[in-house]
Each structure stands twice: as C-alpha cells, then as structure tokens.
Amino acid sequence: MGELSYQDACLSIRVGADEVEILSERLWQLGTLGIEERSVGMEVQLIAGFDSAVAADFAAARLKKFAVVEEFASGTHLDHWRNFATIYRAGNRLVVKPPWVAYEPNPVELIIWIDSGRSFGSGSHPSTRLALAELEQLLEGNESLLDVGCGSGILSVAAARLGAIDVLGIDIDPSAMRVTEENARANGVEEFVRCSIMPLEEVDGSYDVVVANMLASTLIQNADVLIKRVRAGGRLVISGILESQIGIISEVMKPLKVLKAQQDETITGSWVCLCFG
C-alpha cells in the first residue's frame, strides 16, 4: 500500500460466525468508528472504519489476523457509515436516533438525537447503552454530572434530557467539543450542557454523578481523580469494561464500593457497567 497516511480508512477482515462478537469487541477497543457485517458464504466480513490508515493498520497488527486496510477519499467514510445508521434502545425508554433516520416513537419513549460525526458515542456500542440505562435509573432531576471522555456527548445530552441541570462533558479530542455542543442544541438542552477539552485533573469541584465510559487501562490510570470528583453521597458510573475486569476496577476505585452492576448479556465476553457509591 506504500506509506501509510492519516487519511480516513477501513479495515476488512473475514472471520467465522463464532468469532464475530469477540473480534467486534476488540475492534471497538482499538478505536473503530463503526463496524459493518456482511455475510460471505460460511464466513462474515467485518468492515471497521478508522480515522486514519495508521490507526487501521495498528488495529490489524493487534488482531494478529490477515486484514486489508483501504483508504477513503477525505471525509467520504462519514457518508459510508451513515448508510448503516439505525436507532438504538437503552434502558426502559431511551431511544438514540440519528437525525436522518426516520422513526415514529411511542408516547413513553424519550428520543435522544445524536449525530456522532467522528466521535465515539453513536449508541451502537454496548458500553454506551449500559451507561445510558444506568443514568436513566439514577437521575431524578436537578443533578450535576461530569461526563469524562464525552465523545459525541451522548451521555451528557441524555443526562440533561433526564433532568440533570449542570452537565460538564470533557474529552481530549477537540472535535468532541463541537460535536457535543451541536448535539446538545439539537436536543434543546444547550443551556444545561457545557463541554471542554480540559484534562480531568483540571476540573474543579465535585459532582452528584460522574460517568466514565472508557477502557479499563484509562480508568485505572485516572481512578484517583475520578473518585475525587464524586460529591459525598454521589455516584460514579463506570462503563467500557469487561466482566473479567470487574475485580481490578473495583479495587482501584476504593474506598467507593460497587452498589450495582449491569451486564450486556448478548455479547460473548460481556461488557459491564458498574455504579459506585
């Protein structure tokens, strides 16, 4: 392919049907923007989008399986992934819907309009849906909330729609700030949602709820600061971890204790959301 570029790219890999869920999890962990599945005879072709050929090639190397990396013309992958967008349900009544997807909600559903752009947080990943379900149960109204690694702002926006009145979303990706602001406006909650690229260490004060949907390694690295941002009597919601990682995450979050665990039972190597208090 020649020298790798920082142009948008996808990784294509053929796997057996029994490998789809496990490899999809690995691709999400490695930073894919979205995954399409295509049946090819007795196999399944996974096509995972990345924001650069470098990132796609890195993911292919970590998977240790034969894969093809293909570059897109600049920006065209966004239109490609939009073709496969759909609604996602979380909790008892939350529905995450891209603005361009037609859907008629029933009266009890709460629609969250999200255009994730290049940011993580379309609602497609189990860890996001688990975090949404936990916020639905946890928030009663008038809470303050810190969303660490806000991505598209999906959790920040949902929190505001569920009644939180002081929401701060932070992310190291500058584009996440713009996307979060746009999604907050689209949902009519821009007066309740702020966003910033400030590091977690620079966030002032404490919050009724702190939510972090991140990989275990990042959670472990930031455990002390996450704990400090939780107000006395508040809650820390952790998602983005696997069942096998519950023990180590519970240990590093002490003195906070696990009050509740939710698990996505549809995926091999189940994703888990923990609520600490």
C-alpha positions in Angstrom: 0.0 0.0 0.0 3.0 2.3 0.3 3.5 4.8 3.1 0.6 4.9 5.5 -1.4 8.1 5.7 -3.6 9.9 8.1 -6.5 9.7 5.7 -9.8 8.0 6.6 -9.6 4.2 6.2 -11.3 0.9 6.8 -10.1 -2.4 7.9 -11.7 -5.5 6.3 -11.3 -9.0 7.8 -13.1 -12.3 7.3 -13.9 -14.4 10.3 -16.1 -17.4 11.3 -19.5 -16.6 12.7 -18.4 -17.7 16.1 -15.6 -15.1 16.1 -17.7 -12.1 15.2 -18.7 -10.9 18.6 -15.2 -11.3 20.2 -13.4 -9.6 17.3 -16.0 -6.8 17.2 -15.3 -6.1 20.8 -11.6 -5.9 20.1 -12.2 -3.5 17.2 -14.2 -1.2 19.4 -11.4 -1.3 22.0 -8.9 -0.5 19.2 -10.8 2.7 18.3 -13.1 1.8 15.3 -15.7 4.5 14.4 -18.2 1.8 13.3 -18.5 -1.8 12.2 -20.4 -3.2 9.3 -21.1 -7.0 9.0 -21.5 -8.8 5.6 -22.2 -12.5 5.1 -19.8 -14.1 2.7 -20.7 -17.8 2.3 -19.9 -19.5 5.6 -17.9 -16.5 6.9 -18.6 -13.0 8.0 -16.7 -10.0 6.6 -16.2 -7.3 9.2 -15.5 -3.8 7.8 -14.4 -1.4 10.6 -13.9 2.3 9.9 -10.9 4.2 11.4 -9.9 7.9 11.2 -6.6 7.0 9.5 -4.8 4.2 7.7 -2.2 4.3 10.5 -4.9 3.6 13.1 -6.4 0.8 10.9 -3.0 -0.8 10.3 -2.3 -0.7 14.1 -5.6 -2.4 14.8 -4.9 -5.1 12.2 -1.5 -5.8 13.8 -3.0 -6.1 17.2 -5.7 -8.6 16.0 -2.9 -10.8 14.5 -5.2 -11.9 11.7 -5.0 -11.2 7.9 -6.8 -8.0 7.2 -7.0 -5.5 4.3 -6.6 -1.8 5.0 -8.2 0.6 2.4 -8.1 4.4 2.4 -11.1 6.5 1.7 -11.1 9.8 -0.1 -11.1 12.5 2.5 -14.3 12.6 4.5 -16.2 10.1 2.4 -16.3 7.4 5.2 -18.7 9.5 7.1 -21.3 9.2 4.3 -20.5 5.5 4.1 -21.2 4.8 7.8 -24.3 6.9 7.7 -25.9 4.4 5.3 -25.8 1.8 8.1 -27.0 4.0 10.9 -30.1 2.9 12.9 -31.8 3.5 16.2 -30.5 2.0 19.4 -32.5 1.4 22.6 -31.2 1.7 26.1 -32.9 1.1 29.5 -36.7 1.2 29.6 -37.5 4.1 27.4 -34.4 5.7 25.8 -34.1 5.6 22.1 -30.9 7.0 20.4 -31.7 8.2 16.9 -29.5 9.8 14.2 -31.3 12.9 12.8 -31.5 11.5 9.3 -33.1 8.1 10.3 -36.9 8.1 10.2 -38.6 6.7 13.3 -42.0 7.1 14.9 -41.6 6.9 18.7 -44.3 5.7 21.0 -45.6 8.1 23.7 -43.4 6.7 26.6 -40.1 6.8 24.7 -37.5 9.5 25.2 -35.7 10.2 21.9 -32.1 11.3 22.0 -31.0 12.8 18.7 -27.3 12.1 18.2 -25.0 12.7 15.2 -21.7 11.3 16.4 -19.6 12.5 13.5 -16.1 11.1 14.0 -16.6 10.9 17.8 -17.3 7.7 19.8 -20.9 7.6 21.0 -23.5 6.7 18.4 -25.3 4.4 20.8 -24.2 1.3 18.9 -21.7 0.1 21.5 -23.0 -2.0 24.4 -20.9 0.0 26.9 -22.7 3.2 25.8 -26.2 1.6 26.1 -25.3 0.2 29.5 -24.2 3.7 30.8 -27.4 5.2 29.3 -29.6 2.6 31.1 -27.8 3.3 34.4 -28.3 7.1 34.0 -32.0 6.5 33.3 -32.3 4.7 36.6 -30.1 7.0 38.6 -31.1 10.5 37.6 -34.2 12.0 39.3 -33.7 15.7 38.3 -31.6 18.7 39.3 -28.3 16.8 39.5 -24.9 17.9 38.5 -23.0 15.5 36.3 -19.4 15.1 34.9 -19.1 13.1 31.7 -15.4 12.0 31.3 -14.5 11.2 27.7 -17.8 12.6 26.4 -17.1 11.8 22.7 -20.3 12.7 20.8 -21.9 14.0 24.0 -24.4 11.2 24.0 -24.3 10.7 27.8 -24.1 14.4 28.6 -27.2 15.1 26.4 -29.1 12.1 27.7 -28.4 13.2 31.3 -29.8 16.7 30.6 -32.8 15.2 28.9 -33.3 13.1 32.0 -33.2 16.1 34.3 -29.6 16.9 35.1 -29.2 20.7 35.1 -25.4 21.1 35.4 -23.6 18.8 32.9 -19.9 19.1 32.0 -18.5 16.9 29.3 -14.8 16.7 28.9 -12.7 15.0 26.2 -9.1 15.2 24.9 -10.3 15.2 21.3 -11.0 18.9 20.3 -13.7 17.7 17.8 -15.7 16.2 20.6 -16.4 19.7 22.0 -18.0 20.8 18.7 -20.0 17.6 18.3 -21.2 17.7 21.9 -22.3 21.3 21.5 -24.2 20.5 18.3 -26.0 17.5 19.8 -26.9 19.5 22.9 -28.5 22.2 20.7 -30.3 19.6 18.6 -31.9 18.2 21.7 -32.8 21.6 23.2 -30.5 21.2 26.3 -27.7 23.5 25.4 -28.3 25.7 28.4 -27.6 22.7 30.7 -24.6 21.2 28.9 -21.1 22.6 28.9 -18.1 20.9 27.3 -14.3 21.4 27.4 -11.0 19.8 26.3 -9.5 20.4 29.8 -7.8 17.4 31.4 -9.7 15.6 34.2 -7.0 16.8 36.6 -8.0 20.5 36.0 -11.8 20.0 36.6 -12.9 21.9 39.7 -15.3 20.8 42.3 -17.3 17.7 42.7 -20.5 16.3 41.1 -23.6 14.3 42.1 -22.8 11.9 39.3 -19.6 11.2 37.5 -19.8 8.9 34.4 -16.8 7.5 32.5 -17.3 5.2 29.5 -13.7 4.3 28.9 -11.3 1.3 28.5 -10.1 -0.3 31.7 -6.5 0.9 31.3 -7.6 4.5 31.1 -10.0 4.1 34.1 -7.2 2.6 36.2 -4.8 5.4 35.3 -7.4 8.1 36.3 -9.0 6.3 39.3 -7.8 8.7 42.0 -9.0 11.8 40.2 -12.4 10.2 39.3 -13.0 9.4 42.9 -12.2 13.0 44.0 -14.7 14.4 41.5 -17.6 12.4 43.2 -19.5 14.5 45.7 -20.2 13.0 49.2 -23.2 10.7 48.7 -22.8 10.9 44.9 -22.4 8.1 42.4 -19.6 7.0 40.0 -20.8 5.2 36.9 -18.1 3.2 35.1 -18.7 1.6 31.7 -16.4 0.3 29.0 -15.1 -2.7 30.9 -15.5 -6.5 30.5 -16.7 -8.9 33.1 -13.2 -10.2 33.7 -12.1 -6.7 34.7 -14.6 -6.1 37.5 -12.2 -7.2 40.2 -9.3 -4.8 39.3 -11.7 -1.9 38.6 -13.4 -2.4 42.0 -10.0 -2.5 43.7 -8.7 0.8 42.3 -12.0 2.6 43.0 -11.8 2.1 46.7 -13.0 3.5 49.1 -16.0 3.7 46.8 -17.9 0.4 46.7 -19.9 -1.3 43.9 -23.6 -0.7 44.5 -24.9 -2.2 41.3 -23.6 -4.0 38.2 -25.4 -4.2 34.8 -24.3 -6.5 32.1 -24.9 -6.8 28.4 -25.8 -10.5 28.0 -25.9 -10.5 24.2 -22.2 -10.4 23.7 -19.5 -13.0 24.4 -17.1 -11.7 26.9 -19.8 -9.5 28.3 -19.5 -5.7 28.8 -20.3 -4.4 32.2 -21.4 -1.1 33.8 -20.7 -0.6 37.5 -22.2 2.0 39.8 -20.1 3.0 42.7 -21.0 4.9 45.8 
